[in-house]
Structure formats: structure tokens, C-alpha cells
Amino acid sequence: MRLNTFITALALIACCLVVAASPRKGDTKTASVTIKNFEFQPKTITVKPGATVTWTNEAGAHTVTADNDSFSSPTLSAGKTFSHKFTKKGSYPYHCTFHGGAGGHDMAGTVIVK
């Protein structure tokens, strides 16, 4: 009887450790945007402060440039990535300097941090 109680207690502790170590919904610190067909997909992404967004280019040559110049990638060829960490709440519109423009023109997107 004591062995069964001990095993049950160990199983319960192991279960609690797994749950405690699992990320909670909304605690994600990374997010991804795909550059595909002259679009940022998704066009708008919402993250929490401290999250890092990574853009991955699938084809062509593109940039990821904040409308207010607070971040900017080099030219990304196919298969290349660019990451930026967002620490403050706010709206961060961005665009491709080759195929879009500030203010949401053509190839553009927005990161919302809240």
C-alpha cells in the first residue's frame, strides 16, 4: 500500500512540474511573418511586449523597414530572415522599401504590441 501511495505522489508531482513548465497561452515571446507573393503574411500581427518577430523571405528581394525608421533589415534574399524585439506597447507599421511605402502602401504590414 505504501508503494502505491508513493508512486501516486510521484506521478502527481511530475504532472504538476510539466504543467508549471509549459508556456501559457499568450506568453509567446516569438512570432513569425512570411514574405511571400509581394505580401507580408499575416499583414497584421499582435504580440506582447518583449516578443521577437522574425520575418522569413520566401522569394525575391525585400526589406522590412519601420515607417518611423525604428528598425530596418538589410535586403533579404530568398531564405533569409530578419528579427526584431518589440519592448514597448504600440503600433509599428512597416513596409518593403522596394515594393511598398510608409502609410500602408502596397507591400506593408503592422506589428501591434499590447
Sequence and secondary structure as in RCSB ss.txt:
>XXXX:A:sequence
MRLNTFITALALIACCLVVAASPRKGDTKTASVTIKNFEFQPKTITVKPGATVTWTNEAGAHTVTADNDSFSSPT
LSAGKTFSHKFTKKGSYPYHCTFHGGAGGHDMAGTVIVK
>XXXX:A:secstr
 HHHHHHHHHHHHHHHHHHHHS  TT   EEEEEEETTEEESSEEEE TTEEEEEEE SS B  EETTSS B   
B TT EEEEEE S EEEEEEEEEEEETTTEEEEEEEEE 
